[in-house]
């Protein structure tokens, strides 16, 4: 199929006129005469064999055909502008979109991002966080960093690090905990996974059903740890992801006992070809994880 040459000037004249609903104001924006803009729009209407505007005494009103064309043009012009902006110093800046479970993003990834940016200055990283529920395809992600066993349908998963769960709380509460059984007098903070505290109690030699009835459930470890920092109770979370708070003494880990319920994984759709920016991020991330 032979495609007709795109009338770019006419399309630009139509888009500006549609935004302003005025040939005169469109002409000022485009630095041409009002007659030139009107001529370009008429030329486009002739080529399409439709009317894009109704000419009124005090301006313009788009027809249904014009309203159909406008959003397509806006999106196209925006994408062209965005692509052109990614050329810098003779190089093309690549965009890399990564989704990450919030705990990993805040506790582990963010403190290391300056190193990635220094080593890969031409990659624009776009990072979004989630609570471990993510749809890689629907969200248009290149990569998703998630927690689990590493088995997701249609997904390639590369293991990054383990992050065992352990008890953490403010120093005031930690001083009350001489033995794991002392936790039975505390409010336990937990995730939506009901098996974590029972597994931890079993690891200490206490029965799995020993957990006290007082508990607060959170959908993210970040929110849970914020509650722990405010003294609301005792959290079961990965100390590796809260190393800064531990180092600052804001929270303490009263017991060395930890349980492993999964690992953090770098995942992507198996059908998603790996770009150069993806390969660079993957290599950097695996290297950083090995140094952890």
C-alpha positions, 0 to 999 in steps of 0.5 A, spaced: 500 500 500 502 506 497 501 511 503 500 519 501 505 524 503 503 526 510 501 534 510 505 536 516 504 543 516 497 542 514 496 538 520 500 542 525 495 548 522 489 544 524 491 542 531 493 549 533 487 552 530 483 546 534 486 548 540 485 556 540 478 555 536 481 561 532 485 561 525 488 568 528 491 565 534 493 559 531 497 564 526 500 567 532 503 561 535 505 558 529 508 565 526 505 565 520 499 569 517 492 568 518 491 567 511 496 561 511 493 557 517 486 558 513 489 555 507 493 550 510 486 547 513 482 548 507 487 544 503 487 538 509 479 538 508 480 538 501 485 532 501 480 528 507 474 530 503 471 532 510 469 539 513 474 539 520 471 546 522 464 550 522 466 557 520 462 562 525 462 569 525 466 569 532 471 563 531 471 556 529 467 550 532 469 543 530 465 538 526 465 531 529 470 529 524 475 534 527 473 532 534 476 525 531 482 527 528 484 532 534 486 527 539 490 522 535 494 528 532 495 531 539 498 524 542 502 524 535 505 530 536 507 529 543 510 523 542 514 526 537 516 532 541 518 527 547 522 523 542 526 529 540 527 531 547 531 524 548 536 526 543 542 529 547 549 531 545 549 526 539 546 520 543 539 518 544 536 517 551 533 511 552 527 510 557 526 504 562 520 503 566 521 499 572 515 497 577 518 495 584 514 493 591 515 499 595 519 496 601 524 494 596 524 500 592 525 505 598 529 500 603 534 498 598 534 501 591 533 508 592 539 509 596 543 505 590 540 509 584 545 515 584 550 509 582 546 507 576 545 514 574 552 515 574 554 509 570 548 510 565 547 517 564 543 516 558 538 512 561 531 515 564 529 511 569 521 511 571 520 508 577 513 506 580 512 502 586 506 497 588 504 492 594 507 486 590 501 486 586 503 488 579 500 487 572 507 487 567 503 487 561 497 492 563 502 497 566 507 497 560 513 495 565 520 493 562 521 490 569 518 489 575 521 487 582 517 483 586 517 478 592 515 471 592 517 464 590 519 466 583 514 462 579 509 467 575 506 465 569 509 467 562 514 471 566 522 470 566 524 471 573 531 472 576 533 472 583 536 478 586 536 477 594 533 474 600 530 478 605 529 474 611 523 477 616 525 478 623 522 482 629 523 489 629 520 495 634 522 501 637 527 501 643 522 502 648 518 496 646 525 492 645 527 493 652 521 489 654 522 483 650 527 478 653 525 472 650 520 471 644 515 469 649 514 476 651 511 478 644 505 474 647 504 481 651 505 485 645 500 488 639 503 484 633 503 488 626 503 483 620 502 483 613 496 480 609 499 473 609 497 470 615 502 465 616 508 469 617 508 470 625 506 463 626 512 461 622 516 465 626 514 463 633 515 456 630 522 458 629 523 460 636 520 453 639 514 456 641 507 453 638 505 456 631 498 458 635 502 462 640 500 469 637 496 473 641 489 476 638 492 483 638 494 485 631 494 490 626 494 488 618 497 492 613 498 492 605 505 494 605 511 493 609 512 500 609 506 502 612 507 497 617 514 499 619 511 506 620 506 504 625 512 500 628 516 507 628 511 510 632 510 505 637 504 502 635 507 495 636 512 489 634 513 488 626 515 482 622 519 485 616 526 484 613 531 488 617 535 488 610 530 493 607 530 498 614 538 498 615 538 505 615 533 506 621 536 500 624 543 504 624 540 510 626 537 507 632 530 508 631 528 501 631 531 495 634 532 488 632 531 484 639 532 477 636 536 474 631 531 469 629 529 470 622 525 466 617 525 466 609 518 466 606 521 468 599 526 472 595 526 479 591 526 477 583 527 481 577 521 479 572 519 481 565 514 478 560 517 472 556 515 475 550 518 482 551 525 483 548 530 485 552 533 492 550 540 495 551 537 499 557 534 493 560 540 489 559 544 495 562 539 495 568 539 488 569 547 487 569 547 493 574 542 490 579 545 483 579 552 486 581 549 491 586 545 485 589 551 480 589 555 486 593 549 486 598 
